[in-house]
Each structure stands twice: as structure tokens, then as C-alpha cells.
Amino acid sequence: MLNYNPFLGYRSLKIIKKSFTRLIHWLSSTRLGSLLRSYRGKSLFYRRLQRRFNPYTHWLEVNTWNSRRQEVLQHALLEVHDPPKLSLVMPVFNPPVRFLQRALESLTEQVYPHWELCLANDGSTDPEIYRLLESWQAREPRLQVKHCRQNAGVSRATNAAAALARHNFLFFLDHDDELPPDALAEAALYLERQPQTDVLYSDEDKIDGEGRRFDPHFKPDWSPELLLSYMYLSHLFGVRRDL
């Protein structure tokens, strides 16, 4: 059974987008809009206005992780009598060290503690990768690492990491993925409430080099037509082990 769990919302963004479009049309019809177009040029005015009123920026203002959200989520987790144990699968090959470091940090910042990370180092040639993984292994007991002798590609590395998994639900991560603190808790709550779930996926966005979030992808419910176009399930994507 396929299930979609919206870690991010869609309706609020759609409402903001519609309001923004109406604002643009209204300004275009006013004397102010006419003056701005004649002074700066229509395309420049529109670009500047769009940057200032980016609907995703406003969505983030009311949906960013905070202490109140953490309190509500932790209270919900207290009602889970049999917390699902999650295996996180991560292939690694020569990522920028700071991105891998941030990916690992984002896991230790999770509200939900019942997880393990199964990591396969696919023959990385950067010695800093080995030093970083050794440092993390020394202080994080939930981390399992397999060092492959040579680079075999992401598919084999993913399988090598999955072979380390001990739990029934596997989530797949890239070596530069960063999870918000509530990601695994939301997944665990959904699995506890919907135990028949076989596949689970979330919305996603991107983060630039300065930590700014952009390019949100609010995904639909199960859509075999969309899946024929591209692999929209990933980030964050989980499957039941026995599939």
C-alpha cells in the first residue's frame, strides 16, 4: 500500500500564490504600476516584486521548526506504545565533507531517537571522508559503516548499506541530504497509525550554500503517471523491508 505523508503543506502555499498573482494584476492596472513600468521597465519591476514577495519565503515564516512544534511532536510521541524502528540507508562517495557532516548532524538532531544509520563508503578517495566517519563512529553508536574496497556505483553501494539494516522499514538518504528535526518523528507517527503502509515519501526542497531554502517540491498522492516521468518519490523515501 502506498501512502503520502505531507511533512510540508500545499494548500497554504497555493493560497499565497493566488494572492500574489492578484496583487501583480492589480498593480499592473494602477497608475503606480504604470509609472513603475515606464521608469524601470516591466520585467525588472516584476522580478524585483517577485523576489520581495516570494510565496515560499512567506510559507517558511509560518512553518519553520520551533520550540512549540517540538513540544507538540514530543507529546504525540509519548502516546506511541511500540515505536517503529527505522533503518536509514546512505551510500557515500566523495561528497564535500561539510555536506556529509551536516547530513550526519541533521540525524543526531532528530526528535525521534529510534533509528540506525547504515552507511556504505563506496571507495571514496578523499582521506577526509574516512577521518570524518571514524570520528562519528567513535561517538554515535547508531552508526554502522561498511568501507567498500573500490567504487562500484550508487546501486551496489546502496545494497551494501541496506545489507547492514536490522529494522523493518528502510529510508534512503543521499550523502548530502539534510533532514529537518521532525522528519523521522513524523514518519514514525504515520507508520504507527497506519501499520499497513509499505511505501512512504515526503515533500522536499533545496538548500543553497548559505543555508537558504528554495525550490519546494510539494508532491501529490500516489501518481503512477507522474512516476513514469521521473522518480518523484525520493527525499525522503522509505519502504518496508519485505517488499
C-alpha positions as CSV (number, residue, x, y, z in Angstrom):
1,M,0.0,0.0,0.0
2,L,1.4,3.4,-1.0
3,N,0.9,6.4,1.3
4,Y,1.8,10.0,1.1
5,N,2.6,11.9,4.3
6,P,2.8,15.7,3.7
7,F,5.6,16.8,6.0
8,L,5.1,20.2,4.2
9,G,1.7,21.7,3.3
10,Y,0.4,22.6,-0.1
11,R,-2.8,24.4,0.4
12,S,-1.3,27.4,2.2
13,L,1.3,27.9,-0.5
14,K,-1.4,27.7,-3.2
15,I,-3.4,30.4,-1.3
16,I,-0.4,32.7,-1.0
17,K,0.4,32.2,-4.7
18,K,-3.1,33.1,-5.7
19,S,-3.0,36.3,-3.6
20,F,0.4,37.2,-5.0
21,T,-0.9,36.8,-8.6
22,R,-3.9,39.1,-7.8
23,L,-1.5,41.7,-6.3
24,I,0.6,41.7,-9.5
25,H,-2.5,42.1,-11.7
26,W,-3.9,44.9,-9.5
27,L,-0.6,46.8,-9.5
28,S,-0.4,46.5,-13.3
29,S,-3.8,48.2,-13.7
30,T,-3.0,51.2,-11.4
31,R,-1.2,54.4,-12.1
32,L,1.6,53.4,-9.7
33,G,2.1,50.2,-11.7
34,S,2.1,52.2,-15.0
35,L,4.7,54.7,-13.6
36,L,6.9,51.9,-12.3
37,R,6.8,50.1,-15.7
38,S,7.7,53.2,-17.6
39,Y,10.5,54.1,-15.2
40,R,12.1,50.8,-14.6
41,G,10.7,48.5,-17.3
42,K,8.0,45.9,-16.8
43,S,10.3,42.8,-16.5
44,L,12.6,44.4,-13.9
45,F,9.7,45.6,-11.8
46,Y,8.1,42.1,-11.9
47,R,11.4,40.4,-11.0
48,R,12.0,42.7,-8.0
49,L,8.5,42.3,-6.8
50,Q,8.6,38.5,-7.1
51,R,11.8,38.3,-5.1
52,R,10.3,40.5,-2.4
53,F,7.0,38.6,-2.2
54,N,8.3,35.0,-2.7
55,P,5.4,32.8,-1.6
56,Y,7.7,30.1,-0.3
57,T,9.6,32.6,1.8
58,H,6.3,33.5,3.5
59,W,5.3,29.9,3.8
60,L,8.5,29.2,5.6
61,E,7.8,32.0,8.1
62,V,4.8,30.2,9.4
63,N,6.0,26.6,9.0
64,T,9.6,26.7,10.2
65,W,10.6,24.3,13.1
66,N,10.4,25.9,16.5
67,S,10.1,25.0,20.2
68,R,6.3,25.0,20.2
69,R,6.2,22.5,17.3
70,Q,8.8,20.4,19.1
71,E,6.7,20.3,22.3
72,V,3.6,19.2,20.4
73,L,5.5,16.5,18.5
74,Q,7.2,15.1,21.6
75,H,3.8,14.9,23.3
76,A,2.4,12.9,20.4
77,L,5.4,10.5,20.5
78,L,4.6,9.8,24.2
79,E,1.4,8.2,23.1
80,V,3.2,5.7,20.8
81,H,3.4,2.4,22.7
82,D,5.5,0.5,20.2
83,P,7.8,3.0,18.4
84,P,8.8,1.8,14.9
85,K,12.5,1.3,14.5
86,L,13.9,2.8,11.3
87,S,17.0,1.9,9.3
88,L,18.4,4.8,7.3
89,V,20.4,3.7,4.3
90,M,23.1,6.0,2.9
91,P,25.7,5.4,0.1
92,V,28.7,7.7,0.2
93,F,31.2,8.6,-2.4
94,N,33.5,11.7,-2.2
95,P,30.9,14.3,-1.2
96,P,32.1,17.7,0.0
97,V,33.0,16.9,3.6
98,R,30.9,19.8,5.0
99,F,27.8,18.5,3.3
100,L,28.3,15.0,4.7
101,Q,29.0,16.5,8.1
102,R,25.8,18.4,8.0
103,A,23.8,15.3,6.8
104,L,25.1,13.4,9.9
105,E,24.4,16.3,12.2
106,S,20.8,16.5,11.0
107,L,20.3,12.9,12.0
108,T,21.5,13.4,15.5
109,E,19.2,16.5,15.8
110,Q,16.1,14.3,15.2
111,V,13.4,14.4,17.8
112,Y,12.8,10.7,17.2
113,P,15.6,8.5,18.6
114,H,14.7,5.1,17.3
115,W,16.8,4.8,14.2
116,E,20.1,3.4,12.9
117,L,22.2,4.7,10.0
118,C,23.6,2.1,7.7
119,L,26.3,3.8,5.6
120,A,28.4,2.3,2.8
121,N,31.5,4.2,1.8
122,D,31.8,3.4,-1.9
123,G,35.6,3.6,-2.2
124,S,35.9,7.3,-1.6
125,T,39.3,8.7,-2.5
126,D,39.2,11.7,-0.1
127,P,41.0,10.8,3.1
128,E,38.9,13.4,5.0
129,I,35.8,11.2,4.4
130,Y,37.5,8.3,6.3
131,R,38.6,10.6,9.2
132,L,35.1,12.1,9.4
133,L,33.4,8.7,9.5
134,E,35.8,7.3,12.1
135,S,35.1,10.3,14.3
136,W,31.4,9.8,14.0
137,Q,31.6,6.1,14.7
138,A,33.5,6.8,17.9
139,R,30.7,8.9,19.4
140,E,27.5,7.7,17.7
141,P,26.5,4.0,18.4
142,R,23.6,4.1,16.0
143,L,26.0,4.5,13.0
144,Q,27.2,1.4,11.1
145,V,29.8,1.8,8.4
146,K,31.0,-0.5,5.6
147,H,34.0,0.5,3.7
148,C,34.0,-0.9,0.2
149,R,37.4,-1.7,-1.4
150,Q,36.6,0.1,-4.7
151,N,33.9,2.2,-6.2
152,A,31.1,0.0,-7.5
153,G,28.4,2.7,-8.2
154,V,25.5,4.0,-6.2
155,S,23.2,1.0,-6.7
156,R,25.7,-1.5,-5.3
157,A,26.7,0.8,-2.5
158,T,23.0,1.3,-1.6
159,N,22.6,-2.5,-1.5
160,A,25.7,-2.8,0.7
161,A,24.3,-0.3,3.1
162,A,20.9,-1.9,3.1
163,A,22.5,-5.3,4.0
164,L,23.5,-3.7,7.3
165,A,20.0,-2.8,8.2
166,R,18.3,-4.6,11.2
167,H,14.9,-3.0,11.2
168,N,11.7,-3.5,9.1
169,F,11.4,-0.1,7.5
170,L,14.2,1.4,5.4
171,F,14.6,5.0,4.5
172,F,17.0,6.0,1.7
173,L,19.2,9.1,2.0
174,D,21.9,10.8,-0.2
175,H,25.2,11.7,1.3
176,D,24.3,15.4,1.2
177,D,20.7,15.2,2.4
178,E,19.7,17.3,5.4
179,L,16.6,16.4,7.4
180,P,14.5,18.8,9.5
181,P,14.4,17.8,13.2
182,D,10.8,16.4,12.9
183,A,11.2,14.3,9.7
184,L,11.7,10.9,11.3
185,A,9.2,11.6,14.1
186,E,6.5,12.4,11.5
187,A,7.4,9.2,9.6
188,A,7.3,7.1,12.7
189,L,3.9,8.5,13.8
190,Y,2.4,7.8,10.4
191,L,3.8,4.2,10.4
192,E,2.4,3.7,13.9
193,R,-1.0,5.0,12.9
194,Q,-1.1,3.3,9.5
195,P,0.8,-0.1,10.1
196,Q,-0.3,-1.4,6.7
197,T,2.0,1.2,5.0
198,D,4.5,-0.3,2.5
199,V,5.9,2.9,0.9
200,L,6.2,6.4,2.5
201,Y,7.5,9.6,0.9
202,S,7.6,13.3,1.8
203,D,7.8,16.7,0.2
204,E,11.2,18.3,-0.2
205,D,13.1,21.5,-1.1
206,K,16.7,22.5,-1.6
207,I,19.3,24.5,0.4
208,D,21.9,26.7,-1.1
209,G,25.5,27.2,0.1
210,E,24.3,29.9,2.6
211,G,21.6,27.8,4.2
212,R,18.7,29.4,2.4
213,R,15.8,27.1,1.4
214,F,14.3,27.3,-2.1
215,D,12.7,25.3,-4.9
216,P,10.0,23.4,-2.9
217,H,8.5,20.3,-4.3
218,F,5.1,19.6,-2.9
219,K,4.3,16.1,-4.1
220,P,0.9,14.6,-5.0
221,D,-0.6,11.4,-3.6
222,W,0.4,8.2,-5.4
223,S,0.6,9.0,-9.1
224,P,1.8,6.2,-11.5
225,E,1.6,8.7,-14.4
226,L,4.0,11.1,-12.7
227,L,6.3,8.2,-11.8
228,L,6.6,7.4,-15.5
229,S,8.1,10.9,-16.0
230,Y,10.6,10.9,-13.1
231,M,11.4,9.5,-9.7
232,Y,9.4,11.9,-7.6
233,L,9.3,9.6,-4.5
234,S,12.8,10.2,-3.2
235,H,13.9,12.6,-0.5
236,L,12.6,11.3,2.0
237,F,11.7,7.9,0.7
238,G,11.0,4.7,2.8
239,V,9.9,1.1,2.0
240,R,9.0,-1.9,4.0
241,R,11.9,-4.4,4.1
242,D,10.0,-7.4,2.9
243,L,8.8,-5.7,-0.4
